[in-house]
Amino acid sequence: MSSLTQPEIKRGLRVSIIEGAFAMVYATLGGGMFLTGLALWLGANSFQIALIAAIPPLVAGFSFLSGYLVRRVGSRKKLLIWSAGIGRSVFALLVPFLLLRMKVSLALFFATVALSSLIMTVAGTVWQSWISDLVPEESRGRFFGLRNAIHGILGVTTAYAAGRGMDWLKAQGYEPVGYGLAFGLAVIFGLVSTVLLLRQPEVEPEHRPQLSLRQTLLGPLREPQFSKLILFLAVWFLTGTLASPFYIVHLMKNLHFSFTAIGVYSMIGGAIGMLFQLLWGRAIDRFGSRPVTVLSFAFVGICPLLWLFATPTFYLPIWVDALLNGVIWTGGSLGLWNLLLDLADDPTHRESYFAIYSVVTGLGAFVASLLSGVIAQVMHNFRLTLFGFEFVNYDVLFLAAGLSRFACLPLLLRVHERGSKSVPHVIKVVSALGVWRINRGKDMMLDALGLRSRGQP
């Protein structure tokens, strides 16, 4: 592989952070609560909401096209710029209708989401291959921790500001105009992000032998640790994401959250996540990706269970969930991403690793979304009062998702990473460090208050 100079690598990493900032604004305005809100405004029912959530993972199978297209085009940069540029522009189809306060058909809405997701699947796989070659292995944890922290804060700030604007427009009777502005701005920020990719240097990949389709599809699965990771991800996404299409729907329909309140919910997780991204990044570089991933995923099952106890007059579980998202999910996502990079170390199959990852997680999430949509629609009249709490159809999915996440943990424990520390060792070191810092803080406070004996060490 032809190497870049240190100045070129540093410039590329700076460009990646700036480019990713614009991409984050695109993703925030073109997805999340705005995509869900538009679907509800167009009259989508629970199953159709789940189907919208299922489209991106459904088309994940096309990520295998990335390796073929890279060889055809001859450049990851060229392919990524074209695919990202087109994929991020598709939502412009909806903007004129929304600005004119005209309802588009659900069929056109579904087609737009599907086309964008399909093209962005290829772009995402190519970007993963490119960035994994660009970032030095020894500093991946710190770099992605910093990058994700910056982007996370920008994303939640955008969500809050746009949510305030959306609430104002909705109160004035201009809800569709708000969606039109959100998607229009998303397209603009997405195109700026795409243009910035032109400034990011590309590491020329090693000469790769021509592989058969069978080798492309199955080659990485012959590596035991990667196969174990894929098995865990398949089961986890199939079961642990059962409730994913309905968190925002539940906030809007049953808990009566405004767009601003949803933005605040995101900001809590983002603010906490900014600090913990940096801490988790350092921990990954020191201890390895596996222990951080295991420790984080050991607690992610708590989050859906908290939603069982939220009511329109009792939001505390939602705010606790936001706090835990900032702590747990940042470690889980950052650790999993770095673990994938560590295990996907054969340049011959570079795109295939990420394609298999996308396909397996995508199919799992697709099946889970469809299944959850059927359950939610069949149980749409479900009401159960127990211990003073009223449970609805979505609560059944929250319960199933939470319990399933705990059940999947043994599969993750089977995955091993070269050079990483054991989970008990990390717990021991972190606990000792925590005790030392508490004692140090106590001593400093006693000194400041003059309560410490002079002869005391």
N, C-alpha and C positions, 0 to 999 in steps of 0.2 A: 504494500500500500504506500503510495507516495505521501510523504508527511508534509504537514504545513509547518511554517515557522511559528515560534511562540507568539510574536506579535499578531500573526494572522489568526491563530487560535483565540487569543484574547479579544480581537476585534469581532470574530465570529460569535463568541459567547455574549458580548455586549449587544450585538445585533439581535441575537436570539431573544434576549430579555426584552428589548424594545419592541421587536416584531410580535412577540408573544403578548405584550400588553395590549396592542391593538386587536389581536386575535381574541383575547379575553373579553374585551368590550363587545366584539361581534357576537361571541357565544352567549354573553349575558343578555343582550338585547334581542337576539334572534332565537332564544330558547327559553328554558325555565318557565317562570311564571307568565311571561308574555305569550309563549307558544300555547301553554295550557289555558290561559285566559282567552285567547283568540278562539281556541277550540270550543270552549264553553259558550262564548258569544255566538258562534256559528251553530250552536245547538247540539253538540256532540254528547252522546250518552256515555255511561261508564265504560262499556265495551269499546266504543270508538276512541275514547281517551286512551285506553290501554293499547289499542291498535296503533295510535300515533306514537306512543312510547316504544312499540315493538318494531317500528319501521327501521330505525337506525341499526339495531342489532341484527335484523333480518338480512340487510344488505351487506353485513360484515363479511359474508362469504366471498364477496367480490374483491376483498383485499388481496387475494391470491393473484389478481391481475397485476398488482403493482410490480412484482418481480419480472413478469413477462414484459410489461410496458417499459420498465427501466432498461431492459436489454434492447427493446425495439427503439426507444428514443435515444438511448445512449447517455443520458444524464439525469440524475435524480433531481437536480435543481430545475431543469427545464420542465420535467414532468410535474413536479410539485407546484410550480408557479402556475402552469396552465390549469391543473386540476383544482387547486385551491381557489384560483381566481374565478373559475366558472362555478364551482360548487358554492362559493359564498355569494355569488351574484343572483342565484336562482330566486331568492326571496323577493327580488325586485318585481317579480311577476305579480305579487299580491299588493304591492304598495299603492298603485293608482286606484284600485278598487276601494281600499281601506280609507285613503285620504278623501275619497268622494262619498264615504259612508255607505258603500254598497257591500252587501253580503256576497261573498264568493261561495260557490258550492263546496260542500265537504270533499267532493271528488277532486276538485282542483287543489284544495288545501292538502289533501293526502298526497296527490301527485307531486306537489312542490316539495313537501317534506321528504318524500321518497327519492326524488331526483337529486336534491342537495345531499342527502345522506349517502347515496350511492357514490357520487363523485368524491365527497369528502372522506369516504372510507379508503379509497385509493390514496388520496393526498395524505391522510393520517399515517398510513403504513409507510409511505415513502419518507415522511418527516421523521418517524421513529428510527428508521434505518440511518438516515442522514445525521441526526443529532447524536445517536449512539456512537458514531465514528468521530464526531467532532469534539465531544466532551472527554477530557482525559479521565481514565478510569479511577485514578486515585482521588479525584476531587468531585466525583459525580454527586455524592450526597450533599455536599455543601452548595454546589452549583444549582442543582434542582431544588434544594431547600430554599435558597435565596430567590430563584426564579418564581417558584410557586408562591412564596410569601408575597412578593411584589404583585404578582398577578391576582392573587386571592384578594388582597386589599382593594385593588383596582376594581375587581369584579363586584365585590359587595358594595363598594361606594357607588358604582354605576347602577347597581340594582336598586339601591335606596333612592338615589336622585331620580332615576327614571320612574320608580314606583310612586314617588311624590307627584311627579308630573302626570302620571297615568291616573292617579286618584283625582286630581284636579280636573282633568279632561273628562273623566267619567262623570263627575258631579255636574259638569256643564252640559252633559248629553253628547259628548264627542268621544266616546269610548273607541269606536273603530279608527278615528283619526289618531288616537294614541298608539294603537297597534301599528298603523301605517308609518308613523314617525319612528317608532322603535325599530321596525324592520328596515326602513329606509336608512337610518343611521347605522344599523348593523351591517348593511351591505357596504356602506362607505368605509367604515372602520376595517371591515374584512379585506377590502381591496387595498387599503393602505398597508395592512399587514402583509399582503401578498407581494406588493412592490418592494417592501423592505427585505424580503427574502433574496432579492437580487444582490444585496450587499453582503449576504452571508456566504463565506467561502465553503466550497464543497471539497470534502476529502475524496479523492479519486479512489474508488474501491479496487481491491486486488482483482487481477484477472481471474475470472470465475469460469470453471468448466461448464459446458452445456449440460444441463440436467434434464432427465426425463420428467414427465409430469408426476410420475409415482415418486421419484426422488424429491421433487419440489414439495409435494404434499406431505410425505411421510418421513423424509430424512431427519428432521429435528426430533421426531418422536422416538427415534432409536436411542436418544440420550436419556438415561434413567431419571435424572433429577428434573429435567425439563418436562418429561412425561408426567412425573408426580405432581409438578406444579400445575400442569394443564388439567389433570384429573381433579385437583382441588378446585380450580377455577370453574370447571364445568359444573360441578355439583353446587358450588357456592352461588354462582349466578343463576342456576336453575331454581334454587330454593330461597336463597337469601335476598333476592331482589323481587320477591313476589309482590310487595307493596309499593315498589318504586313509582309506578305511574300515578299513585293516588295521594302522595304526601301533600303536594300543593293543592290538589283538588279538595282534599279534606280541610285544609286551612281555609280555602275560599268558601266552600259550600256549607260545611258543618260548624266550623269554628269562627266563621265570619271575619277572617283576617282581611284587612285592606292591602292593596299593593305596597303601601308604605310599611305596614307591619311585617309583611313578608320580607321587605328589604331590610328591616331591622333584624329579623331572624337571621338573615344571611350575613349581616354585618357582625353580629356577635361571633358566629363561627369563623368569619374571616379575620377578625381582629385577634382572636385567640390563636387561630391557625397561623397567622404571620409569625408570632413568636415561636410556636412549636415547629413550624417548618424549619426554622434555623436550628433549633435544638435537635430535631430528628435527623436533619442533614448531618450534623456533626456526629451524632450517635452512629449513623450508618457508616461514615468514614472510619470511625474508631472500632466499632464492634462488628460491622457487617450488616447486610440487608436483612438476613433471615431473622435474627432475634427481634429487630424492630417490627418487622411484618407480623411475626407470631404474637408479640405482646399487644400490638394494636388490634389484630383480628380477634384476640381473646376477649375483647370488650365490646366489639361492634354490635353484638346481639342485644346489648342493653338499649340501644337507641330506638328501635321500633317499639319495644315494650313500653317505653315512656309515653308514647302517643295514646296508649289505651286509657290513660287517666286524665287527658286534657278535655276540657269542656269549654263552652262559650264564655263561662265566667271563671275559669281556672286554667290559666295559660302557663303556669309554672313548669309543667313537664316539657312544654315546647321550648322554653328558654333553656332548661337544663340540657335538652337534646342539642340545641344550638351550641352550647358550651362544649359538650362532649364531641360534637362534630369537629370543632376546632382542635381538640386534643387528639382524639382517636383517629379520625379519618385522615388527618394530615399524615400521621405516622403510617397508617395502613396503605394509603395511596402512594406515598413517597417510597416506602419500603418495598412494596410490591413492584413498582416501576424499576427500582434499582436492582431488585432480585431478578427480574426478567432480563435486564441488561447483562447482569453477571452470568446468567445461565445461557443466554443467546450469544455465545462467544465464537461460533464458527462462521467466519465471513462467507463461506460458500453458500450458506443457507440464511444469510442475514435477513432478507425480506420475508423468508418463509417462517422464521420464528414469530415475527410480529403478525404475520397473516394468520398463523395457527392460533395465536393468542386472540386476535380479533374475532376469528370465526367461532372459536369455542365459547368465549365469553358472550359473543353476540347471539349465538344460537340459544345459549342458556337463558339470556335475558329476554330473547324473543318468545320462547316457550313460556317463560314465567309471566311475561306481560299478557300474552293471550289467555293463559290460565287464570290470571288474576282478573282480567276483564270479564271473563265468563262468570267467575265466582261473584264479582261485585255486581254484575247485572242481574244474575239470578237471585241474589240476596238483597236487591235494592230496597226492599221493604222491611229488611231485618231490623228489629229493635229488641234489645234485651237490657233490662235494668237490674243491676246487681251491686249490692253494697253502696247504693246511692249514685252509682255511675251508670249512664246510659251508653250502651255499646251498639254500633251500627255496622254495616257490611264491611267498611274499610278496616274496622278494628279486628275482624277475623284475619285479615291479611297481615296486619301489623303483628299479631300474635304468632302466626305461622312463620313469618320472616324472621322474627327475633329468635324463636326456638331453633329454627333451621341453621342460623348462623353459628350458634354454639355447637350444634351437632357436626358441623363441617370441620371444626378445628383439628381433630385427629389427622385428617388428610393433609393439612398444612404442616403438621409436625413431622411428617414423613419426608418432607423436602429438606435437603441439605445443601449447603453452600461452602465452597472451598474457602478456608481462611477465616470464616466467621466465628465469633465466640458463641458459647452456649447460652441459652436463655437464662438458666440459673446463675451463670457467671455475671451476666448483664444486670440481673436483678440485684445481685449482691453488691456489685460496684455502684450502681445507681443509688441503692439504699444507703450504703456507707457515705456516699457523697451528700445525699440529702440530710442524713443525721449530722454530718460535719458542718454543713451550711446552717442548719438550725442552731447548733451549739455556737457557731461563730456569730450568728446574728444575735443570739441571747447575750453572749459576752459583750458585744459591741453596745447593746442597749444598756446593760448594767454599767458599763464604763461611762456611757453618756449621761446616765442618771446619777452617777457617783455612788452606786449601791454596792459596788464590788469591794471587798476587803483589800487593803493595800498589799497584805502579804500573800494573798491568794494568787496562784499562777494563772 
